[in-house]
Amino acid sequence: MTTWKGFKKEITAISPQDMVTIETLSHLIAVRVQRGITQKEFAAHISMSQPQLAKLERLDSMPSLRTLQRYANGLNLKIELTVVPA
């Protein structure tokens, strides 16, 4: 069975920037699920409809930093950015 780490190495069509966004959202979704919060409950908590949350979680489009922060805030988490030399 292929793991995410193994599969991720094979992905070439997704930019490194988008991969960071995907990994961040994946982490946030995992936290929501681990806490036993349903999509319906969480969507209401962050003032979003459940269908909107479902689209976000299946990456129908790439979420903005603002949207990721909204999700994180709903879990009492925050997103921190770090600037480092290229």
Kinemage of the C-alpha trace (Angstrom):
@kinemage 1
@onewidth
@group {chain A} dominant
@subgroup {mainchain}
@vectorlist {calphas} color= white
{ca met a 1} P 0.000 0.000 0.000
{ca thr a 2} L 1.325 3.439 -0.934
{ca thr a 3} L 1.714 5.963 1.847
{ca trp a 4} L 1.132 9.709 1.476
{ca lys a 5} L 4.894 10.334 1.780
{ca gly a 6} L 5.584 7.877 -1.027
{ca phe a 7} L 2.790 9.169 -3.228
{ca lys a 8} L 3.759 12.799 -2.612
{ca lys a 9} L 7.238 12.175 -4.058
{ca glu a 10} L 5.648 11.052 -7.329
{ca ile a 11} L 3.458 14.138 -7.737
{ca thr a 12} L 4.953 16.588 -10.208
{ca ala a 13} L 1.898 18.507 -11.449
{ca ile a 14} L 1.381 20.379 -8.168
{ca ser a 15} L 3.603 23.329 -7.345
{ca pro a 16} L 5.539 23.292 -4.068
{ca gln a 17} L 3.459 26.268 -2.909
{ca asp a 18} L 0.198 24.443 -3.566
{ca met a 19} L 1.583 21.344 -1.846
{ca val a 20} L 2.152 23.394 1.327
{ca thr a 21} L -1.473 24.549 1.162
{ca ile a 22} L -2.693 20.973 0.639
{ca glu a 23} L -0.625 19.659 3.545
{ca thr a 24} L -1.840 22.465 5.815
{ca leu a 25} L -5.475 21.764 4.971
{ca ser a 26} L -4.907 18.016 5.401
{ca his a 27} L -3.536 18.625 8.876
{ca leu a 28} L -6.495 20.828 9.805
{ca ile a 29} L -8.979 18.236 8.528
{ca ala a 30} L -7.202 15.528 10.540
{ca val a 31} L -7.490 17.626 13.701
{ca arg a 32} L -11.212 18.194 13.073
{ca val a 33} L -11.807 14.476 12.556
{ca gln a 34} L -9.674 13.466 15.571
{ca arg a 35} L -11.758 15.787 17.727
{ca gly a 36} L -14.928 14.088 16.517
{ca ile a 37} L -16.360 17.240 14.940
{ca thr a 38} L -18.639 16.620 11.965
{ca gln a 39} L -18.557 18.746 8.831
{ca lys a 40} L -22.031 20.015 9.647
{ca glu a 41} L -21.066 21.039 13.183
{ca phe a 42} L -17.809 22.624 12.097
{ca ala a 43} L -19.334 24.473 9.160
{ca ala a 44} L -21.879 26.074 11.477
{ca his a 45} L -19.107 26.963 13.922
{ca ile a 46} L -17.120 28.850 11.256
{ca ser a 47} L -20.202 30.378 9.571
{ca met a 48} L -19.945 28.289 6.427
{ca ser a 49} L -22.444 25.917 4.864
{ca gln a 50} L -21.701 22.192 5.024
{ca pro a 51} L -21.564 21.927 1.206
{ca gln a 52} L -19.004 24.774 1.118
{ca leu a 53} L -16.900 22.995 3.740
{ca ala a 54} L -17.112 19.726 1.803
{ca lys a 55} L -15.889 21.486 -1.369
{ca leu a 56} L -13.042 23.040 0.593
{ca glu a 57} L -12.019 19.716 2.116
{ca arg a 58} L -11.993 17.890 -1.206
{ca leu a 59} L -9.972 20.731 -2.749
{ca asp a 60} L -12.407 21.673 -5.472
{ca ser a 61} L -10.312 24.839 -5.560
{ca met a 62} L -7.145 25.936 -3.784
{ca pro a 63} L -8.084 27.652 -0.496
{ca ser a 64} L -6.726 31.087 0.299
{ca leu a 65} L -4.622 31.823 3.354
{ca arg a 66} L -7.625 33.656 4.774
{ca thr a 67} L -9.790 30.532 4.393
{ca leu a 68} L -7.132 28.312 5.984
{ca gln a 69} L -6.875 30.752 8.886
{ca arg a 70} L -10.672 30.714 9.292
{ca tyr a 71} L -10.561 26.919 9.462
{ca ala a 72} L -7.655 26.950 11.926
{ca asn a 73} L -9.333 29.560 14.118
{ca gly a 74} L -12.413 27.355 14.288
{ca leu a 75} L -10.207 24.696 15.878
{ca asn a 76} L -8.530 27.205 18.220
{ca leu a 77} L -5.353 26.931 16.169
{ca lys a 78} L -3.401 29.538 14.261
{ca ile a 79} L -1.329 29.463 11.119
{ca glu a 80} L 2.109 31.038 11.308
{ca leu a 81} L 4.175 31.932 8.291
{ca thr a 82} L 7.944 32.030 8.303
{ca val a 83} L 10.100 33.921 5.850
{ca val a 84} L 13.467 32.302 5.134
{ca pro a 85} L 16.161 32.822 2.517
{ca ala a 86} L 15.466 31.072 -0.793
